[in-house]
Amino acid sequence: MIKLIKSSFYHEAETKQALVDFILNEEILSMNKECKKFEESFAAKQGRKHAVYVGNGSVANSLLIQSLMNTGVFKKGDKIGFSSLTWPTNVMPLIQLGLIPVAIDCELDTLNVSPAKLNGYVDDLKGLFLTNVLGFCDDIAGIKKICDEKGIILIEDNCESLGSESNGKLLGNFGLASTFSFFVGHHMSTIEGGMVCTDDDELYNYLVMGRAHGWDRNLSPEVQEKMRSETDTDTFYAKYTFYDLASNYRPTEINGFIGNTQMPYWDEIVTKRADNFNSFVNAMTKNDDFYQYDLSHMDMISNFSMPIICKTTELTKQYKAKFDAAGVEIRPVIAGNMTKQPFYQKYVQDIAPRPNSDLVHANGFYFGNNPEMTKEEINTLCSLLGK
Ligand SMILES: Cc1ncc(COP(=O)(O)O)c(C=O)c1O
């Protein structure tokens, strides 16, 4: 069986042993110095000024949207574009927080929103919550340029694309802020975990407050002093003053510790997945039963699963059966077209076709791409990608 998710973390046995020792010896297991250390090394490696570690990628998205509302960048009723091919908790926070989601179709050769697709919506949008789908991007530099020209705030959901690069830049570094997921099976796992990165100091302070109840305890002493004096907060109430809307999205030291054990493997994890991707793409290029990708604008493509889009319904049936019979676990491409999901139809009632996302929904599937795959597993998958 070639499963979608092969292990809980990279180098699982050593990581679990280190975790046992850590738990036995550590007094404080709620968010503390391990989480801080993980944030600092993640921000440095990603090349961002700030990183805020949270419980998972979904709450990273919620926290980012809430914080952008708290800073006044987004207001209730603003229209925010998003990639119709994505994960539900990319768009759910938009609906939950009173924004109006606008689904934008993808291109078939990148599975991502392109400048051409975005252009149809630019006059209306206040923001664009772009998903970098499965390690791929379209012309993201072109998207950023359009957003800048039109005053659209670009933010990236990079939960699926750690380590991928375009225009010499890591995905997740094109927008005002970006989110990451460390759920099992993603590039880097902390069991559950998520991150929000930004270079913006004000947004960072709001992310830190929004992650923990809306209080100021995790802010720098200078920012605390400023907030307290602006609100006339006395020392008795200082720890129990809540400055803005928030929740509790904190991770634990256990997750933070795992993050620190995984950080040294970042390059290895990303490169091995990129190598596997190259083998898969070489194998599928010769097969005209599939839509082919055009990712020549990317410098590094690292995905945690390999999407396949068949040209017809009949071929889709045949290839799904072929993968099943070979014991390869497959699933829909992320979760298909969001506008077809019951929650979306309940709250947004937008059923206009997004033809490419519809096709991916109907004719797509993916299998796992894991850095610890054996040569034999890779060969099996490559031969299944032939005719
Ligand atoms: C694009 C995207 N956004 C958000 C998430 C949510 O991340 P998590 O599973 O850590 O909540 C995922 C999860 O796979 C995802 O693919």
The ligand as a Gaussian input file, in Angstrom:
#p B3LYP/6-31G(d) Opt

LIG

0 1
 C       -4.773000      25.451000       1.268000
 C       -4.979000      25.004000       2.684000
 N       -5.315000      25.922000       3.614000
 C       -5.513000      25.593000       4.890000
 C       -5.376000      24.280000       5.318000
 C       -5.658000      23.966000       6.752000
 O       -4.538000      23.493000       7.452000
 P       -4.735000      22.597000       8.762000
 O       -5.064000      21.215000       8.302000
 O       -3.410000      22.670000       9.443000
 O       -5.822000      23.185000       9.561000
 C       -5.058000      23.279000       4.401000
 C       -4.973000      21.902000       4.856000
 O       -4.589000      20.979000       4.203000
 C       -4.863000      23.643000       3.045000
 O       -4.579000      22.736000       2.111000

